């Protein structure tokens, strides 16, 4: 409880700094270390991806929430001990409790979400519709915490929000593989490199090329990307990882941009799409 109160009230400067919070000399929280926030956002996002694939996969999100709470309250045990710390993060979210009070039919308050997830954590017998219901609540809780962490980052840049694990196509891959990966992962774009330049294949361009003529479709699915890349791909926009998010939003940003390190355009380290900034 003592550690819990230190984090919740941000009275213990030392404890807050050890937890990755940025504090003023009087112990007031002014943000969060971007490396810590980025790691935790990635963890929550990966857990949500699992839930998308498995409508009963709420446990993965619960484990990620526990990991976040344990990071800020290392001496705490269980979700009850982490509630204060997690609530202080959720308070920074755009869809905080005030939004939930204004639109109760569209948004659940953090307190209610946390209670539902805590109950689910202690009850391992959820199955069927009950499990799917709990997954929905867990996803909503993860989104609130992700948004809270993002809002706590001072002067955010592209590397804070980009997806670091990028699936890349190769020129010798058949279009059937490209189609399969897009469908399996719900991708709208898939990158590949050709002669040192990066390109994007869009789902729209691929669907147009494959057509619905059964005979021609089978032939084209067996074609390699190298054979037809110039018919289905467009040159990708490259962006530096230290680009401020505000600068990115001010630009025409209507498709994913590939994040490349330094001046080496072939060294891909991430991808960022408008979806990642919602």
Backbone as numpy.savetxt, mean C-alpha at the origin, in Angstrom:
# Nx Ny Nz CAx CAy CAz Cx Cy Cz
1.03 -0.67 30.80 0.21 0.53 30.80 1.07 1.79 30.80
2.22 1.72 31.51 3.10 2.89 31.56 3.64 3.22 30.18
4.11 2.18 29.46 4.61 2.40 28.10 3.50 2.88 27.19
2.31 2.29 27.39 1.12 2.68 26.61 0.88 4.18 26.75
0.91 4.69 27.95 0.62 6.10 28.19 1.70 7.01 27.62
2.95 6.55 27.65 4.02 7.36 27.08 3.78 7.62 25.61
3.40 6.56 24.89 3.19 6.73 23.46 1.92 7.52 23.21
0.87 7.19 23.93 -0.42 7.86 23.68 -0.32 9.34 23.92
0.32 9.75 24.97 0.37 11.16 25.32 1.63 11.85 24.80
2.53 11.09 24.21 3.79 11.61 23.70 4.51 12.42 24.79
4.50 11.89 26.02 5.19 12.57 27.13 6.64 12.10 27.23
6.89 10.90 26.83 8.25 10.36 26.96 9.02 10.56 25.67
9.86 11.58 25.60 10.59 11.88 24.37 11.49 10.72 23.97
12.14 10.11 24.91 13.05 9.01 24.60 12.30 7.83 24.01
11.19 7.47 24.64 10.40 6.34 24.14 9.86 6.64 22.75
9.43 7.88 22.53 8.88 8.26 21.23 9.94 8.18 20.14
11.15 8.68 20.46 12.22 8.63 19.46 12.59 7.19 19.14
12.66 6.35 20.16 12.99 4.94 19.93 11.94 4.27 19.07
10.70 4.75 19.17 9.62 4.18 18.38 9.56 4.74 16.97
10.44 5.68 16.64 10.46 6.22 15.29 9.69 7.51 15.14
9.16 8.06 16.24 8.46 9.33 16.18 9.46 10.49 16.22
9.12 11.58 15.54 9.91 12.80 15.63 9.26 13.70 16.66
10.04 14.14 17.65 9.47 14.92 18.74 10.26 16.20 18.95
9.60 17.20 19.51 10.25 18.45 19.88 10.91 18.26 21.25
11.74 19.21 21.70 12.38 19.05 23.01 11.40 18.86 24.16
10.19 19.40 24.03 9.21 19.21 25.11 8.42 17.92 24.97
8.81 17.09 23.99 8.18 15.77 23.87 6.97 15.73 22.99
6.65 16.82 22.27 5.46 16.82 21.42 5.77 16.16 20.08
4.87 15.28 19.65 5.07 14.59 18.38 4.86 15.55 17.21
5.82 15.56 16.27 5.68 16.41 15.09 5.75 15.60 13.80
5.84 14.31 13.90 5.89 13.49 12.70 6.43 12.11 13.00
6.90 11.44 11.94 7.40 10.10 12.09 8.55 9.91 11.13
9.54 9.14 11.54 10.64 8.86 10.63 10.11 8.17 9.40
10.50 8.67 8.22 9.92 8.15 6.98 10.26 6.69 6.75
11.42 6.22 7.20 11.76 4.82 6.98 10.84 3.90 7.78
10.50 4.34 9.00 9.59 3.55 9.83 8.19 3.54 9.23
7.70 4.73 8.87 6.35 4.82 8.29 6.25 4.02 7.01
7.26 4.13 6.16 7.25 3.42 4.87 7.21 1.91 5.08
7.99 1.44 6.03 8.02 -0.01 6.31 6.66 -0.50 6.79
6.05 0.26 7.69 4.76 -0.15 8.24 3.64 -0.04 7.20
3.71 0.98 6.35 2.72 1.11 5.28 2.81 -0.08 4.33
4.04 -0.46 3.98 4.24 -1.62 3.10 3.68 -2.89 3.73
3.88 -3.03 5.02 3.39 -4.21 5.74 1.86 -4.28 5.70
1.21 -3.16 5.99 -0.25 -3.12 5.97 -0.80 -3.33 4.56
-0.12 -2.74 3.58 -0.57 -2.86 2.19 -0.46 -4.31 1.72
0.63 -4.99 2.09 0.80 -6.39 1.72 -0.29 -7.25 2.36
-0.64 -6.93 3.60 -1.69 -7.69 4.28 -3.04 -7.47 3.61
-3.29 -6.25 3.15 -4.55 -6.01 2.43 -4.59 -6.77 1.12
-3.45 -6.89 0.46 -3.39 -7.66 -0.79 -3.79 -9.11 -0.54
-3.35 -9.65 0.59 -3.73 -11.02 0.95 -5.24 -11.12 1.14
-5.80 -10.11 1.79 -7.25 -10.11 2.04 -8.04 -10.00 0.74
-7.49 -9.28 -0.24 -8.16 -9.17 -1.54 -8.23 -10.54 -2.21
-7.17 -11.31 -2.06 -7.12 -12.65 -2.67 -7.94 -13.66 -1.88
-8.06 -13.43 -0.59 -8.78 -14.37 0.28 -9.79 -13.58 1.11
-11.04 -13.72 0.78 -12.08 -12.93 1.45 -12.21 -13.25 2.93
-11.54 -14.32 3.38 -11.55 -14.66 4.79 -10.15 -14.47 5.41
-9.31 -13.68 4.73 -7.92 -13.53 5.16 -7.65 -12.37 6.08
-8.51 -12.15 7.06 -8.34 -11.01 7.94 -7.18 -11.18 8.92
-6.77 -12.42 9.18 -5.73 -12.65 10.18 -4.41 -11.99 9.80
-4.10 -11.95 8.51 -2.85 -11.32 8.07 -2.84 -9.84 8.42
-3.99 -9.19 8.27 -4.08 -7.77 8.62 -3.92 -7.60 10.13
-4.55 -8.47 10.89 -4.44 -8.39 12.34 -2.99 -8.52 12.78
-2.25 -9.44 12.17 -0.84 -9.60 12.51 -0.05 -8.34 12.18
-0.39 -7.68 11.08 0.31 -6.45 10.70 -0.03 -5.31 11.66
-1.28 -5.23 12.07 -1.68 -4.22 13.05 -0.95 -4.45 14.38
-0.85 -5.72 14.76 -0.12 -6.05 15.99 1.35 -5.66 15.88
1.92 -5.89 14.71 3.32 -5.53 14.50 3.51 -4.03 14.65
2.59 -3.25 14.08 2.66 -1.80 14.20 2.54 -1.38 15.66
1.58 -1.96 16.37 1.41 -1.62 17.78 2.60 -2.02 18.61
3.17 -3.18 18.32 4.33 -3.67 19.09 5.55 -2.79 18.85
5.62 -2.20 17.65 6.75 -1.32 17.36 6.73 -0.09 18.26
5.53 0.46 18.49 5.41 1.66 19.31 5.29 1.34 20.80
4.87 0.14 21.12 4.73 -0.27 22.52 5.44 -1.60 22.72
6.77 -1.61 22.67 7.50 -2.88 22.73 7.26 -3.67 24.00
6.84 -3.00 25.08 6.61 -3.71 26.33 5.16 -4.19 26.45
4.31 -3.77 25.51 2.91 -4.18 25.57 2.71 -5.58 25.02
1.63 -6.19 25.43 1.28 -7.54 24.97 -0.18 -7.54 24.56
-0.44 -7.80 23.30 -1.82 -7.89 22.84 -2.37 -6.55 22.35
-3.45 -6.64 21.58 -4.03 -5.44 20.98 -4.52 -4.43 22.02
-5.00 -4.91 23.16 -5.46 -3.98 24.19 -4.36 -3.00 24.58
-3.13 -3.49 24.68 -2.01 -2.65 25.09 -1.62 -1.65 24.01
-1.99 -1.94 22.76 -1.57 -1.10 21.65 -2.62 -0.06 21.26
-3.79 -0.12 21.85 -4.90 0.72 21.38 -4.55 2.21 21.41
-3.94 2.68 22.49 -3.63 4.10 22.60 -2.68 4.56 21.51
-1.62 3.78 21.26 -0.64 4.13 20.23 -1.28 4.14 18.85
-2.07 3.11 18.57 -2.71 3.02 17.25 -3.74 4.12 17.06
-4.42 4.47 18.13 -5.42 5.54 18.04 -4.75 6.88 17.75
-3.54 7.09 18.30 -2.83 8.35 18.04 -2.40 8.43 16.58
-2.13 7.29 15.95 -1.80 7.26 14.52 -3.06 7.51 13.70
-4.14 6.84 14.06 -5.40 6.97 13.32 -5.94 8.40 13.38
-5.61 9.12 14.45 -6.10 10.50 14.59 -5.57 11.41 13.48
-4.45 11.03 12.86 -3.89 11.84 11.77 -4.55 11.53 10.43
-5.32 10.46 10.35 -5.90 10.03 9.08 -6.96 11.01 8.60
-7.08 11.10 7.28 -8.11 11.98 6.69 -9.50 11.48 7.02
-9.62 10.16 7.20 -10.93 9.57 7.52 -10.95 9.21 9.00
-10.58 10.16 9.83 -10.55 9.95 11.27 -11.97 9.91 11.83
-12.08 9.83 13.16 -13.38 9.67 13.80 -14.35 10.81 13.47
-13.83 12.02 13.26 -14.71 13.14 12.95 -15.43 12.90 11.62
-14.73 12.31 10.67 -15.35 11.96 9.38 -16.39 10.87 9.57
-16.07 9.90 10.43 -17.01 8.81 10.70 -18.28 9.33 11.36
-18.14 10.32 12.23 -19.33 10.90 12.87 -20.18 11.66 11.87
-19.53 12.28 10.89 -20.26 13.04 9.89 -20.99 12.13 8.89
-20.35 11.00 8.57 -20.92 10.06 7.60 -20.94 8.65 8.20
-21.75 8.42 9.22 -21.74 7.12 9.91 -22.18 5.95 9.04
-22.94 6.21 7.97 -23.39 5.12 7.10 -22.31 4.71 6.09
-21.28 5.53 5.94 -20.23 5.24 4.96 -18.89 4.92 5.59
-18.73 5.25 6.85 -17.42 5.09 7.49 -17.61 4.69 8.95
-16.80 3.75 9.41 -16.85 3.28 10.79 -15.73 3.95 11.58
-16.01 4.35 12.80 -15.00 5.02 13.62 -13.86 4.06 13.96
-12.70 4.63 14.24 -11.55 3.81 14.61 -11.86 2.98 15.85
-12.50 3.59 16.82 -12.80 2.88 18.06 -13.63 1.63 17.79
-14.65 1.76 16.96 -15.50 0.62 16.63 -14.74 -0.43 15.82
-13.97 0.04 14.85 -13.18 -0.89 14.03 -12.19 -1.66 14.88
-11.52 -0.94 15.77 -10.52 -1.60 16.62 -11.17 -2.63 17.53
-12.34 -2.30 18.06 -13.04 -3.25 18.94 -13.42 -4.51 18.16
-13.93 -4.34 16.95 -14.33 -5.49 16.15 -13.13 -6.36 15.78
-12.02 -5.72 15.44 -10.83 -6.48 15.07 -10.23 -7.17 16.29
-10.28 -6.50 17.43 -9.76 -7.12 18.66 -10.56 -8.36 19.03
-11.86 -8.28 18.88 -12.72 -9.44 19.16 -12.38 -10.58 18.21
-12.19 -10.23 16.92 -11.86 -11.24 15.91 -10.52 -11.90 16.23
-9.59 -11.10 16.75 -8.27 -11.64 17.09 -8.37 -12.70 18.17
-9.31 -12.52 19.06 -9.46 -13.46 20.17 -10.39 -14.63 19.85
-10.98 -14.60 18.67 -11.91 -15.66 18.28 -11.45 -16.25 16.95
-10.92 -17.44 16.99 -10.33 -18.06 15.79 -11.32 -18.93 15.03
-12.59 -18.88 15.39 -13.55 -19.80 14.76 -14.39 -19.11 13.69
-14.04 -17.88 13.31 -14.80 -17.19 12.26 -14.68 -17.93 10.94
-15.82 -18.22 10.34 -15.84 -18.88 9.04 -16.97 -18.29 8.19
-16.87 -18.53 6.89 -17.95 -18.13 6.00 -18.23 -16.65 6.02
-19.51 -16.30 6.10 -19.91 -14.90 6.02 -19.37 -14.08 7.19
-19.26 -14.69 8.37 -18.71 -13.96 9.53 -17.25 -13.58 9.28
-16.48 -14.49 8.69 -15.07 -14.21 8.40 -14.95 -13.12 7.34
-15.81 -13.19 6.34 -15.76 -12.17 5.29 -16.12 -10.79 5.85
-17.05 -10.77 6.77 -17.44 -9.52 7.42 -16.26 -8.96 8.22
-15.55 -9.84 8.94 -14.42 -9.40 9.73 -13.27 -8.92 8.83
-13.12 -9.56 7.68 -12.08 -9.13 6.73 -12.36 -7.72 6.25
-13.63 -7.43 5.98 -14.00 -6.09 5.55 -13.63 -5.05 6.61
-13.91 -5.34 7.87 -13.55 -4.42 8.95 -12.04 -4.28 9.08
-11.33 -5.40 8.95 -9.87 -5.37 9.08 -9.24 -4.54 7.96
-9.76 -4.67 6.74 -9.26 -3.87 5.62 -9.49 -2.39 5.89
-10.67 -2.05 6.40 -10.98 -0.65 6.70 -10.05 -0.10 7.77
-9.76 -0.91 8.78 -8.85 -0.49 9.84 -7.44 -0.27 9.26
-6.99 -1.17 8.41 -5.66 -1.03 7.80 -5.57 0.25 6.98
-6.64 0.57 6.25 -6.64 1.78 5.43 -6.53 3.04 6.28
-7.22 3.04 7.41 -7.16 4.19 8.32 -5.74 4.36 8.86
-5.12 3.25 9.29 -3.77 3.33 9.84 -2.74 3.72 8.77
-2.91 3.19 7.57 -2.01 3.57 6.47 -2.10 5.08 6.22
-3.32 5.58 6.16 -3.50 7.01 5.89 -2.92 7.84 7.02
-3.11 7.39 8.26 -2.55 8.10 9.40 -1.03 8.16 9.34
-0.41 7.05 9.00 1.05 7.02 8.87 1.53 7.95 7.76
0.82 7.96 6.66 1.20 8.84 5.55 1.12 10.31 5.94
0.05 10.65 6.64 -0.14 12.06 7.03 0.89 12.50 8.06
1.50 11.55 8.76 2.49 11.88 9.77 3.88 12.11 9.18
4.07 11.73 7.91 5.37 11.92 7.27 5.52 13.38 6.86
6.60 13.99 7.27 6.85 15.39 6.90 7.46 15.45 5.50
6.92 16.33 4.67 7.42 16.53 3.31 7.60 15.20 2.56
6.51 14.48 2.35 6.61 13.15 1.72 7.13 13.22 0.30
7.86 12.18 -0.08 8.41 12.07 -1.43 7.94 10.75 -2.04
8.25 10.56 -3.32 7.77 9.40 -4.07 8.18 8.09 -3.41
9.40 8.01 -2.90 9.88 6.75 -2.31 9.08 6.33 -1.08
8.37 7.28 -0.46 7.56 6.95 0.71 6.32 6.14 0.33
5.80 6.34 -0.87 4.52 5.74 -1.26 4.63 4.72 -2.38
5.78 4.63 -3.02 5.91 3.74 -4.17 5.81 2.27 -3.76
5.43 1.43 -4.70 5.45 -0.02 -4.51 6.84 -0.50 -4.88
7.51 -1.16 -3.95 8.92 -1.50 -4.15 9.12 -2.82 -4.89
8.18 -3.72 -4.78 8.31 -5.01 -5.47 7.57 -4.92 -6.80
8.32 -4.76 -7.88 7.74 -4.53 -9.19 7.87 -5.79 -10.05
6.76 -6.24 -10.58 6.77 -7.37 -11.50 7.09 -6.84 -12.89
8.14 -7.37 -13.51 8.61 -6.89 -14.80 8.53 -8.00 -15.84
8.00 -7.68 -17.01 7.94 -8.64 -18.11 9.28 -8.66 -18.85
9.56 -9.77 -19.49 10.76 -9.92 -20.32 10.34 -10.05 -21.78
11.22 -9.65 -22.67 10.89 -9.66 -24.09 10.56 -11.06 -24.61
11.13 -12.09 -24.00 10.89 -13.44 -24.49 9.65 -14.09 -23.88
8.93 -13.35 -22.99 7.71 -13.90 -22.40 6.57 -13.87 -23.42
5.73 -14.91 -23.47 4.56 -14.88 -24.36 3.49 -13.94 -23.82
2.64 -13.45 -24.71 1.56 -12.55 -24.28 0.59 -13.25 -23.35
0.50 -14.57 -23.46 -0.35 -15.32 -22.54 0.10 -15.14 -21.10
1.43 -15.08 -20.89 1.96 -14.85 -19.55 1.62 -13.44 -19.09
1.79 -12.47 -19.98 1.49 -11.07 -19.64 0.02 -10.94 -19.23
-0.86 -11.53 -20.02 -2.30 -11.49 -19.72 -2.58 -12.14 -18.37
-1.97 -13.30 -18.13 -2.20 -14.03 -16.87 -1.78 -13.19 -15.67
-0.62 -12.55 -15.73 -0.13 -11.76 -14.61 -1.02 -10.54 -14.36
-1.50 -9.93 -15.42 -2.39 -8.78 -15.26 -3.69 -9.19 -14.57
-4.23 -10.33 -14.97 -5.47 -10.79 -14.37 -5.27 -11.28 -12.94
-4.21 -12.03 -12.71 -3.97 -12.58 -11.38 -3.70 -11.50 -10.35
-2.98 -10.45 -10.75 -2.58 -9.41 -9.81 -3.41 -8.13 -9.92
-4.43 -8.14 -10.78 -5.27 -6.96 -10.98 -4.44 -5.75 -11.40
-3.48 -5.97 -12.32 -2.65 -4.89 -12.83 -3.32 -4.25 -14.04
-3.21 -2.94 -14.12 -3.65 -2.24 -15.33 -2.48 -1.97 -16.26
-1.26 -2.02 -15.71 -0.05 -1.79 -16.49 1.03 -2.77 -16.05
1.89 -3.13 -17.00 3.02 -4.00 -16.70 4.25 -3.45 -17.43
5.35 -3.21 -16.70 6.53 -2.62 -17.34 7.48 -3.67 -17.94
8.27 -3.23 -18.88 9.36 -4.03 -19.42 10.40 -3.08 -19.99
11.62 -3.59 -20.17 12.71 -2.77 -20.69 13.16 -3.33 -22.03
13.47 -2.43 -22.96 13.92 -2.82 -24.28 14.98 -1.82 -24.75
16.18 -2.32 -25.00 17.28 -1.47 -25.45 17.53 -0.29 -24.51
17.45 -0.56 -23.20 17.74 0.47 -22.21 16.62 1.44 -21.92
15.47 1.28 -22.57 14.32 2.16 -22.34 13.18 1.37 -21.70
12.48 2.03 -20.81 11.36 1.39 -20.13 10.05 1.70 -20.84
9.19 0.67 -20.90 7.89 0.79 -21.54 6.82 0.20 -20.63
5.57 0.58 -20.90 4.42 0.05 -20.17 3.45 -0.60 -21.15
2.96 -1.78 -20.77 1.86 -2.42 -21.49 0.60 -2.16 -20.69
-0.42 -1.63 -21.32 -1.68 -1.38 -20.62 -2.67 -2.50 -20.90
-3.59 -2.70 -19.98 -4.61 -3.73 -20.19 -5.48 -3.38 -21.40
-5.70 -2.08 -21.62 -6.51 -1.65 -22.76 -5.84 -2.01 -24.08
-4.53 -1.72 -24.18 -3.80 -2.00 -25.41 -3.71 -3.50 -25.66
-3.49 -4.27 -24.59 -3.38 -5.72 -24.75 -4.70 -6.34 -25.17
-5.79 -5.89 -24.57 -7.09 -6.46 -24.92 -7.46 -6.14 -26.37
-7.11 -4.95 -26.82 -7.37 -4.60 -28.22 -6.58 -5.49 -29.17
-5.33 -5.75 -28.82 -4.48 -6.54 -29.70 -4.91 -8.01 -29.76
-5.30 -8.55 -28.62 -5.66 -9.98 -28.58 -6.93 -10.27 -29.37
-7.84 -9.33 -29.41 -9.13 -9.45 -30.09 -9.96 -10.60 -29.52
-11.18 -10.77 -30.05 -12.04 -11.88 -29.62 -12.30 -12.87 -30.75
-11.51 -12.76 -31.79 -11.53 -13.78 -32.82 -10.78 -15.00 -32.28
-11.46 -16.10 -32.10 -10.89 -17.25 -31.38 -9.58 -17.74 -31.99
-9.55 -17.90 -33.29 -8.37 -18.43 -33.96 -7.20 -17.46 -33.84
-7.44 -16.19 -34.13 -6.39 -15.18 -34.06 -5.92 -14.95 -32.63
-6.84 -15.02 -31.69 -6.51 -14.81 -30.28 -5.51 -15.87 -29.80
-5.74 -17.11 -30.15 -4.84 -18.18 -29.74 -3.44 -17.98 -30.31
-3.38 -17.52 -31.55 -2.08 -17.26 -32.19 -1.35 -16.13 -31.46
-2.06 -15.08 -31.15 -1.44 -13.91 -30.53 -1.04 -14.16 -29.09
-1.77 -14.98 -28.37 -1.39 -15.31 -27.00 -0.06 -16.06 -26.95
0.27 -16.74 -28.04 1.53 -17.49 -28.10 2.69 -16.64 -28.61
2.41 -15.44 -29.09 3.47 -14.56 -29.55 4.26 -14.01 -28.37
5.54 -13.76 -28.57 6.36 -13.18 -27.51 6.24 -11.66 -27.53
6.57 -11.07 -26.40 6.54 -9.61 -26.29 7.50 -8.97 -27.29
8.63 -9.63 -27.53 9.62 -9.10 -28.47 9.05 -8.94 -29.87
8.11 -9.81 -30.24 7.54 -9.79 -31.59 6.58 -8.62 -31.80
5.89 -8.18 -30.74 4.79 -7.22 -30.93 4.85 -6.02 -30.00
5.95 -5.84 -29.26 5.98 -4.80 -28.23 5.64 -3.41 -28.77
6.06 -3.13 -30.01 5.83 -1.79 -30.55 4.37 -1.55 -30.93
3.55 -2.60 -30.86 2.12 -2.46 -31.17 1.26 -2.31 -29.91
1.81 -2.68 -28.76 0.98 -2.69 -27.55 1.58 -1.88 -26.40
2.75 -1.30 -26.58 3.42 -0.62 -25.47 3.61 0.87 -25.74
3.79 1.62 -24.68 4.08 3.05 -24.75 5.24 3.34 -23.81
6.06 4.31 -24.17 7.23 4.62 -23.35 6.78 5.11 -21.97
7.47 4.61 -20.96 7.08 4.92 -19.58 7.66 6.25 -19.12
6.95 6.88 -18.18 7.47 8.07 -17.51 8.37 7.62 -16.37
9.57 8.21 -16.29 10.52 7.89 -15.22 10.54 9.03 -14.22
10.70 8.69 -12.96 10.65 9.71 -11.92 11.69 9.39 -10.85
12.25 10.42 -10.26 13.25 10.25 -9.20 12.55 9.93 -7.88
13.13 9.05 -7.07 12.47 8.67 -5.80 12.33 9.83 -4.81
13.15 10.88 -4.96 13.08 12.01 -4.04 12.16 13.13 -4.53
11.41 12.88 -5.58 10.45 13.87 -6.07 9.36 14.11 -5.02
9.12 15.35 -4.61 8.05 15.62 -3.64 6.69 15.19 -4.19
5.87 14.62 -3.33 4.55 14.15 -3.74 3.71 15.29 -4.29
3.81 16.47 -3.70 3.04 17.62 -4.20 3.40 17.96 -5.64
4.69 17.85 -5.98 5.11 18.11 -7.35 4.51 17.09 -8.31
4.44 15.83 -7.86 3.89 14.77 -8.70 2.41 15.00 -8.95
1.69 15.38 -7.93 0.25 15.60 -8.05 -0.04 16.79 -8.97
0.83 17.80 -8.92 0.63 18.99 -9.75 0.84 18.70 -11.24
1.53 17.60 -11.55 1.76 17.23 -12.95 0.56 16.44 -13.48
0.59 16.15 -14.78 -0.41 15.26 -15.35 -0.04 13.84 -14.98
-0.69 13.32 -13.98 -0.34 12.02 -13.41 -1.54 11.10 -13.53
-1.70 10.50 -14.71 -2.88 9.68 -14.95 -2.54 8.23 -15.29
-1.29 7.85 -15.10 -0.87 6.46 -15.29 0.36 6.23 -14.42
0.76 4.99 -14.21 1.91 4.73 -13.34 3.19 5.36 -13.88
4.07 5.73 -12.96 5.41 6.21 -13.30 6.41 5.24 -12.68
7.48 4.96 -13.40 8.52 4.06 -12.91 9.56 4.87 -12.14
9.91 4.38 -10.97 10.85 5.09 -10.10 12.24 4.49 -10.31
13.16 5.32 -10.79 14.52 4.87 -11.08 15.51 5.63 -10.22
16.54 4.94 -9.80 17.52 5.52 -8.88 18.54 6.35 -9.62
18.75 7.57 -9.15 19.75 8.46 -9.72 19.55 8.71 -11.20
20.67 8.75 -11.92 20.63 9.00 -13.35 20.65 7.71 -14.16
20.61 6.57 -13.46 20.68 5.28 -14.15 19.26 4.81 -14.43
18.78 5.05 -15.64 17.37 4.82 -15.94 16.99 3.35 -15.94
17.99 2.44 -16.09 17.63 1.03 -16.12 17.56 0.42 -14.73
17.92 1.18 -13.69 17.89 0.66 -12.33 16.53 0.97 -11.69
15.59 0.11 -11.93 14.23 0.30 -11.44 14.14 -0.09 -9.97
13.60 0.79 -9.14 13.48 0.50 -7.71 12.04 0.54 -7.22
11.10 0.94 -8.09 9.71 0.98 -7.65 8.79 1.49 -8.74
7.51 1.51 -8.39 6.49 2.03 -9.31 5.45 2.75 -8.46
4.93 3.85 -8.99 3.91 4.61 -8.26 2.80 4.99 -9.22
1.57 4.81 -8.78 0.40 5.08 -9.61 -0.53 6.03 -8.85
-1.44 6.69 -9.57 -2.42 7.55 -8.87 -3.14 6.78 -7.75
-3.37 5.50 -7.98 -4.03 4.66 -6.97 -3.29 4.68 -5.63
-1.96 4.75 -5.66 -1.16 4.71 -4.44 -1.28 5.99 -3.62
-1.84 7.03 -4.20 -1.96 8.31 -3.50 -3.37 8.61 -3.04
-4.29 7.67 -3.23 -5.67 7.90 -2.82 -5.78 8.02 -1.30
